[in-house]
Amino acid sequence: MRYLLFIPILFIFHPIVCQTYIPFPVDSGQWMNSKTEYIFSYPGYVYSTEKYCLDGTQTIEGLVYSRLKYSNFNSSVIFTNNADGGFIREYDKKVYYKYNETAEERMIYNFNISAGDTFKIYSLWYSDSVNLIVDSVTNEFNYGMDRNTYYIRSDLYGIYFYVIWYEGIGSSKGLINEPVELIDGPSIYLTDFYSDSSNCTIYLSTHNPEWTDISVYPNPANNWIFITSLSSSLSDFSISTMENKVMMAGKIHSNRIDINCLPPGIYMLNVYSDHRRFMAKLIKL
């Protein structure tokens, strides 16, 4: 007698998540930067708000670029509104920049990278290419959507500089990425990104209105800081060094954060609320 033997086969399916690349905006977008620099003729530190906006496209030598407008307001009461800010284009997950129509094109971003890679990017300040090292690549919610986020460092004469790249936006140091910093040069940080670029003008009274409804106190602080907002529901926070190394991060409970574990120094406090980000300098005593 023959028997038919049925052997159940279990198929296990693992979902494959494919992160779709988010390209740079072409027609509409604006980037807000916070800039601090020491100017001897002023004299002293000058604090600026910078804005880059996309303003249509232009063909240069057969290549289509997005045109940039630049505005600036600083504490020495100097305005620049809607000046020419250069040109950018993206090809094969690489972003290129021209200072003006006749300037040489420079690659300022390369998103064809993975953790552990070493690659070169041109430094506008250093006037040469420098090596960048990809420490890690994560997928994080930044500026309204999940994006690949690249944690990168540069090694110039044994001095490390840290920067975060955001897919489809730029870097933690603004749109025109600079892979190194000068010891006596300006400090620049991206404070916000908007998909709309209908107005690139910076107004004196409201040049950064989303910062006005949040308070951090005491500052300087020893043990605790308290964060209050008149109009927003506070959710998460992170505290980083001025070199963008994250020291603390987590949820905000009872509108206060214990900072006892931080060494004395100057830090950048990021507070997240309603898909917006607020930034402020924090001094730990």
Sequence and secondary structure as in RCSB ss.txt:
>XXXX:A:sequence
MRYLLFIPILFIFHPIVCQTYIPFPVDSGQWMNSKTEYIFSYPGYVYSTEKYCLDGTQTIEGLVYSRLKYSNFNS
SVIFTNNADGGFIREYDKKVYYKYNETAEERMIYNFNISAGDTFKIYSLWYSDSVNLIVDSVTNEFNYGMDRNTY
YIRSDLYGIYFYVIWYEGIGSSKGLINEPVELIDGPSIYLTDFYSDSSNCTIYLSTHNPEWTDISVYPNPANNWI
FITSLSSSLSDFSISTMENKVMMAGKIHSNRIDINCLPPGIYMLNVYSDHRRFMAKLIKL
>XXXX:A:secstr
                         SS  EEEEEEEEEETTTTEEEEEEEEEEEEEEEEETTEEEEEEEEEEEET
T  EEEEEEEEEEEEETTEEEEESSTTS  EEEEE    TT EEEEEETTTTEEEEEEEEEEEEEEETTEEEEEE
EEEEEETTEEEEEEEETTTEETTBSS  SS  TTS EEEEEEEES  S     SS SSGGGTTEEEESSSBSSEE
EEEESS  EEEEEEEETT  EEEEEE BTTEEE TTS SEEEEEEEEETTEEEEEEEEE 
